[in-house]
Amino acid sequence: MPEKTRHPKNWKPSTLGIHGQDRVAHAHFAVSTPIVQTSNYYFENTTEVYEFMKAKKEGRTIREHEYGRYGNPTQQECERKLAAIEGAERALLFSTGMSAVILTLMTYMRPDGHIIFTSDCYRQTRDFATNTLSRFGIEVSMVDPTAEAIEKAIRPNTHIIFTESPTNPYLRVLDLPAIVTVARRHKAMTIIDATLATPYNVKPLEAGIDIVIHSATKYFGGHNDLLAGVTLGRRDLLDDLYRMQRMIGAMPGPFTCFLLERGLKTFGLRMEQHNRAGMAVARMLESHPKVEKVWYPGLASHPDHAIARKQMKGFGSLISFLIRGGDAETRRFIDSLELFLITPSLGGSESLVTQMSMMSFFDYPEEYRLNIGIVDNLVRVALGLEDVEDLLSALEQALGRI
């Protein structure tokens, strides 16, 4: 185990992204975390194997690594920093955000149980909830993203409440302490996908949420060049999930972990820019005559603005809005946009734009799409790290082409 020096200071996210809570001595005195590119780890002799296996059976640790599916030193360093940023005791990295979501749910769900999901959630999470969980004998309720709606949906067999905050794409913000109160009253576990908020803007664990999940592909990685997910929480609570992870092996490789850990070093700086750009662009869009409506938690017009102001430090760089017109006007706006790339995802250096009905929900029946609020003129922009003035100019000129 590398030597560690404890730093009791109450460090901020930018510092934690660089150092974590502990400074670890790397091999060869390297400043950056080395990429340990190996699939397995050898033993010197059979005595060492015996002592290792005996210690493991007794719940002791005498060496960290045995086989690549069970973990990697580069991965471990990245998990250490992610846990520090979130304020969690433990972080477990997965190969994607959805593998983190699905394996976390599969670990803690119970036969004949009932799981509550809040609506306006990520499309793949919705699909897993509505189309897959029933095959495991799990009942699912999809409810409005409020504590009141969640409590009304509680049943005697409800054991998990799964939500997002902000949601996707309408950026609804949930009152986390209120949800925790409901969950504890009914003895249900709370799990939140906080990808869009990041721990820079909100700390769900401090509000009493049991488990936090992030798509690390987004703001943590920050450069649109990796896929990863992370689940965070109490050390003992994640023991079962760690056993599931070791069995299935849905974890990122060492080079992905190296890129992710490098992204964490600029996480705080990037979030400051994302928050600043999001607020400026949302205000501009709301005042533009070619825009019908804007959803951004930092705006007073957002239905959850009061909650967002109370529990969020900033509001991120994802903005959803309606173009005044229909499909033709919306497509003309998107095709006229400079700087913005037409693709899903968010949280990276490059600004991205999506017409939700075409890209994320194209294979859904129109009636179903409209029922969940996915209309043809709904646009989602994920602002990158370009200069704010350039982003405003690009949006202005594209709106002028409608």
RAWO-V432123 format. One record per residue. N is the residue number from 1. RES is the residue in one small letter. NEAR is the number of other C-alpha atoms within 10 Angstrom. Layout:
BEGIN
N,RES,NEAR
N,RES,NEAR
END
This chain:
BEGIN
1,m,10
2,p,9
3,e,9
4,k,11
5,t,11
6,r,9
7,h,12
8,p,8
9,k,7
10,n,9
11,w,15
12,k,13
13,p,25
14,s,19
15,t,19
16,l,24
17,g,26
18,i,20
19,h,20
20,g,25
21,q,23
22,d,16
23,r,14
24,v,19
25,a,15
26,h,15
27,a,11
28,h,7
29,f,10
30,a,9
31,v,10
32,s,12
33,t,20
34,p,17
35,i,17
36,v,14
37,q,13
38,t,12
39,s,14
40,n,13
41,y,11
42,y,10
43,f,11
44,e,7
45,n,8
46,t,9
47,t,10
48,e,13
49,v,14
50,y,12
51,e,12
52,f,19
53,m,15
54,k,14
55,a,14
56,k,13
57,k,10
58,e,9
59,g,8
60,r,11
61,t,14
62,i,13
63,r,10
64,e,14
65,h,16
66,e,16
67,y,14
68,g,18
69,r,18
70,y,19
71,g,23
72,n,26
73,p,20
74,t,20
75,q,25
76,q,17
77,e,19
78,c,26
79,e,23
80,r,23
81,k,26
82,l,30
83,a,23
84,a,23
85,i,27
86,e,23
87,g,21
88,a,21
89,e,16
90,r,21
91,a,26
92,l,24
93,l,29
94,f,25
95,s,22
96,t,20
97,g,22
98,m,20
99,s,20
100,a,26
101,v,25
102,i,15
103,l,19
104,t,23
105,l,18
106,m,14
107,t,15
108,y,14
109,m,19
110,r,17
111,p,10
112,d,12
113,g,17
114,h,24
115,i,25
116,i,25
117,f,26
118,t,22
119,s,20
120,d,23
121,c,24
122,y,16
123,r,14
124,q,13
125,t,16
126,r,16
127,d,12
128,f,14
129,a,21
130,t,17
131,n,11
132,t,12
133,l,19
134,s,13
135,r,9
136,f,13
137,g,13
138,i,19
139,e,18
140,v,19
141,s,18
142,m,20
143,v,19
144,d,15
145,p,23
146,t,19
147,a,20
148,e,13
149,a,14
150,i,22
151,e,18
152,k,10
153,a,17
154,i,20
155,r,13
156,p,9
157,n,17
158,t,24
159,h,21
160,i,23
161,i,23
162,f,22
163,t,28
164,e,26
165,s,24
166,p,28
167,t,22
168,n,19
169,p,23
170,y,22
171,l,24
172,r,26
173,v,25
174,l,21
175,d,19
176,l,25
177,p,16
178,a,14
179,i,23
180,v,22
181,t,16
182,v,20
183,a,23
184,r,12
185,r,10
186,h,16
187,k,15
188,a,20
189,m,19
190,t,22
191,i,25
192,i,23
193,d,27
194,a,21
195,t,26
196,l,24
197,a,27
198,t,29
199,p,22
200,y,21
201,n,19
202,v,21
203,k,22
204,p,26
205,l,20
206,e,13
207,a,16
208,g,17
209,i,20
210,d,19
211,i,21
212,v,27
213,i,25
214,h,27
215,s,27
216,a,27
217,t,25
218,k,24
219,y,29
220,f,31
221,g,27
222,g,26
223,h,19
224,n,15
225,d,13
226,l,18
227,l,18
228,a,26
229,g,25
230,v,29
231,t,30
232,l,25
233,g,23
234,r,16
235,r,12
236,d,11
237,l,15
238,l,22
239,d,12
240,d,12
241,l,20
242,y,21
243,r,13
244,m,16
245,q,23
246,r,15
247,m,11
248,i,12
249,g,16
250,a,20
251,m,26
252,p,21
253,g,22
254,p,23
255,f,16
256,t,20
257,c,28
258,f,19
259,l,18
260,l,27
261,e,26
262,r,19
263,g,20
264,l,28
265,k,21
266,t,18
267,f,24
268,g,23
269,l,12
270,r,22
271,m,26
272,e,16
273,q,18
274,h,26
275,n,19
276,r,16
277,a,24
278,g,25
279,m,20
280,a,16
281,v,21
282,a,22
283,r,14
284,m,14
285,l,24
286,e,19
287,s,12
288,h,14
289,p,12
290,k,19
291,v,17
292,e,16
293,k,18
294,v,24
295,w,24
296,y,31
297,p,29
298,g,22
299,l,19
300,a,12
301,s,14
302,h,18
303,p,15
304,d,21
305,h,18
306,a,16
307,i,15
308,a,25
309,r,16
310,k,9
311,q,18
312,m,20
313,k,15
314,g,22
315,f,29
316,g,29
317,s,29
318,l,33
319,i,25
320,s,24
321,f,21
322,l,21
323,i,24
324,r,18
325,g,14
326,g,13
327,d,17
328,a,11
329,e,18
330,t,21
331,r,18
332,r,14
333,f,21
334,i,21
335,d,14
336,s,18
337,l,20
338,e,15
339,l,17
340,f,21
341,l,16
342,i,16
343,t,15
344,p,15
345,s,16
346,l,25
347,g,29
348,g,22
349,s,20
350,e,17
351,s,23
352,l,21
353,v,23
354,t,22
355,q,25
356,m,20
357,s,21
358,m,16
359,m,12
360,s,16
361,f,16
362,f,13
363,d,10
364,y,13
365,p,9
366,e,14
367,e,10
368,y,11
369,r,17
370,l,13
371,n,9
372,i,10
373,g,14
374,i,24
375,v,19
376,d,22
377,n,22
378,l,25
379,v,23
380,r,23
381,v,25
382,a,25
383,l,27
384,g,26
385,l,19
386,e,15
387,d,10
388,v,18
389,e,11
390,d,12
391,l,21
392,l,16
393,s,14
394,a,17
395,l,20
396,e,17
397,q,14
398,a,16
399,l,23
400,g,13
401,r,14
402,i,17
END
